[in-house]
Amino acid sequence: MYFQGKTLQELIQLEAQVNKKIHGGEEGTDVAYWESLLAHLHVHMAKGRIKERHKQILQYKLKKIREEQMLEADKHENEVGLMWKQKGIESSSKSDNITGSGTKPLSDVSITLNELEAADEEIQEQKWRLLTEDEMEAITLEMYERGHYSPAYSDEKQAMPGIEILDAAEDLKKRDAMIRDADRSTEGSSTSASLTAKEREMEAVARKGMDKDEASFAVEAPLEAQTFLWSEKYRPRKPRYFNRVHTGFEWNKYNQTHYDMDNPPPKIVQGYRFNIFYPDLLDVTQTPTFTVTPCDDPDFAVLRFHAGPPYEDIAFKCVNREWEISHKHGYKCQFANGIFQLWFFFKRYRYRR
């Protein structure tokens, strides 16, 4: 269907063009056809408005949920802080009231946090081990309050025994390496060695029937930064793919005059076979879609594919020519077994004198 993949704004513009066609009064205009087309267009516009409204409601609900979570977190933090303060007061009062059984008050036997921090590492470790449960609670409460209920920055010598200290520069280098590895693992055009077993099966299907006139194609077009409502729940990743470009000779009058089979003309792009892999698509009932948008260079266009969570959109720069959309000319647009296939060839024009 011609309307598939178009935005609501594009459909509104199309409606204006169709109305102009109907009411233009041009000779030879098939009004019945254009009115039928307009009726179908109104259905797609209604669906587009519903989708837009649904998206707005989801965004509003997500905003409300985040606000409620922030309020709940603040409330919980206040309750925890109050609870620890009450426990510290109760612990101090109990320690002060201990008498008669040969046990000294806590204030007489405990060590202050300042004294503990001033001690060297060996003595500090010994004193940490000798602290009673009440003393440990009182000291950790004081540390907690000093940091304004967040861990306070301190010298590595003051770390509790058993805590591993990491070099900041080395830790940053390791994290950057992990991020680069994760990015490489999510690239669509990665090597076969990094593909999963399921993706290798998909690639085998995509390669089937490939001949000498075809080559792999991976010219991705840059996209704007993408944000998704589901990005906090699922990590967005780029889908993998195996695309093919079909090339051949065009024997038009000029080429027939200036070239022959021994000295053939340059090959031109005659079509594409896009195979995008979505093995982990959450909603398999929603077929992936595509849109075609023009480039700054009129000879090229951007073909963009959209699926759903957990996949990002992906786009490719391809030749901008009219497609053959008949199945007998090799057109295919289907989603089966986790592979979205869009195959098409360009129309060949023959001119008569």
C-alpha positions, -999 to 999 in steps of 0.1 A, spaced: 0 0 0 13 34 -10 4 50 24 24 25 45 53 41 64 42 77 58 39 101 88 7 119 96 20 152 82 29 135 49 -6 120 47 -22 155 53 -1 169 24 -12 140 3 -48 146 11 -45 182 -1 -29 170 -34 -57 144 -39 -84 170 -32 -68 193 -57 -68 166 -83 -105 158 -77 -117 194 -78 -92 206 -104 -115 197 -133 -87 186 -155 -97 167 -186 -93 130 -184 -92 128 -146 -107 96 -132 -126 112 -104 -140 79 -91 -105 65 -87 -92 96 -68 -123 96 -45 -117 59 -37 -81 67 -30 -91 96 -8 -114 73 12 -85 49 19 -63 79 27 -88 91 54 -86 56 71 -48 58 72 -50 94 86 -73 83 113 -49 55 122 -21 79 122 -39 103 146 -47 74 169 -10 64 170 1 100 177 -24 103 205 -13 69 219 23 81 219 14 113 237 -5 93 264 24 69 269 48 99 273 24 115 298 21 82 318 59 78 318 64 113 331 38 107 359 55 74 369 89 91 371 75 119 393 59 93 416 91 74 418 111 106 427 85 114 454 87 79 468 125 79 468 126 113 487 101 99 512 120 67 517 153 86 521 138 109 548 123 78 566 157 60 565 176 91 578 151 96 607 153 59 616 191 60 618 190 92 639 166 76 664 187 44 665 218 65 673 200 84 701 187 51 716 221 35 713 237 65 731 211 66 759 214 28 765 252 31 767 250 59 792 226 40 814 247 8 816 259 4 853 264 -21 881 274 -52 862 311 -43 858 305 -30 823 318 5 816 295 31 798 300 32 760 314 67 762 342 53 784 352 24 762 344 35 726 368 52 702 357 83 683 357 85 645 384 111 645 407 89 666 400 60 643 409 80 612 441 93 628 454 58 636 478 41 611 465 12 590 475 -17 612 461 -2 644 430 10 625 423 -26 614 427 -39 649 404 -13 664 377 -20 637 377 -56 647 374 -48 684 344 -25 679 311 -38 694 279 -38 673 267 -7 690 300 11 686 301 1 649 266 14 644 274 48 661 305 53 640 290 44 607 260 67 615 284 96 621 302 88 588 268 86 571 258 121 585 291 136 576 286 127 540 251 142 540 236 107 535 260 100 506 294 83 507 320 110 515 352 114 494 382 104 515 419 94 511 425 58 501 444 52 534 411 57 553 393 29 535 380 0 556 400 -32 556 393 -55 528 382 -27 504 399 -29 470 412 4 457 412 9 419 433 34 400 409 59 385 427 62 352 430 24 348 393 19 357 383 45 332 404 28 305 388 -6 313 353 9 311 360 26 278 373 -7 264 341 -25 276 319 2 259 338 -2 227 335 -40 228 297 -36 234 294 -11 205 312 -35 182 290 -64 192 259 -44 183 270 -32 149 249 -45 121 277 -50 96 300 -70 120 318 -100 108 303 -135 107 326 -146 137 306 -123 160 272 -135 148 250 -157 170 240 -192 156 205 -178 148 220 -148 130 243 -171 110 213 -190 98 196 -158 88 227 -147 69 228 -180 51 191 -174 40 201 -138 29 231 -151 8 210 -178 -10 210 -173 -47 237 -147 -48 253 -145 -82 283 -128 -99 263 -97 -107 256 -91 -70 278 -78 -42 273 -71 -5 261 -36 4 267 -18 37 266 19 30 248 31 61 233 66 63 238 86 95 207 92 116 198 118 142 201 108 179 172 84 187 153 83 219 128 56 229 101 53 256 113 18 262 151 26 264 151 23 303 137 -12 302 155 -26 271 189 -16 258 185 -2 222 207 -19 197 213 -17 159 200 -47 139 224 -68 119 219 -72 82 232 -87 50 223 -65 20 230 -72 -17 233 -47 -46 226 -60 -81 246 -44 -110 246 -49 -147 249 -33 -182 223 -11 -197 222 -16 -235 206 17 -245 211 33 -279 242 52 -268 258 21 -253 250 0 -283 266 25 -305 298 30 -284 303 -3 -267 302 -40 -275 305 -73 -255 343 -72 -258 343 -36 -246 312 -33 -224 299 -1 -208 303 6 -171 280 -14 -148 251 5 -131 230 -3 -101 199 -21 -112 184 -31 -78 189 -40 -41 181 -69 -18 178 -57 18 178 -84 45 175 -69 80 177 -94 110 153 -90 139 157 -123 159 148 -107 193 119 -85 182 95 -83 212 63 -78 192 66 -101 162 30 -92 152 42 -57 143 58 -59 108 89 -37 104 84 -7 81 105 14 58 105 50 45 123 66 16 134 102 20 154 124 -5 191 134 0 208 167 -8 220 148 -39 189 141 -61 206 110 -75 204 93 -41 178 87 -14 179 74 22 160 41 29 152 39 66 140 7 84 120 8 116 109 -22 138 104 -18 175 120 -27 209 148 -35 213 160 -23 179 171 11 168 162 24 133 188 18 106 192 36 72 211 31 40 220 55 11 209 41 -22 203 51 -58 171 72 -63 152 57 -92 117 44 -97 111 9 -84 94 -21 -101 68 -31 -76 55 -62 -94 64 -96 -80 71 -109 -115 99 -83 -117 115 -95 -84 98 -72 -59 95 -87 -24 85 -71 9 80 -96 37 88 -103 74 93 -140 81 114 -160 106 129 -128 121 141 -115 87 127 -83 71 133 -86 33 129 -57 9 139 -67 -26 134 -45 -57 147 -36 -91 146 -3 -109 123 3 -139 139 2 -173 127 28 -198 126 22 -235 120 51 -258 104 49 -292 108 75 -320 
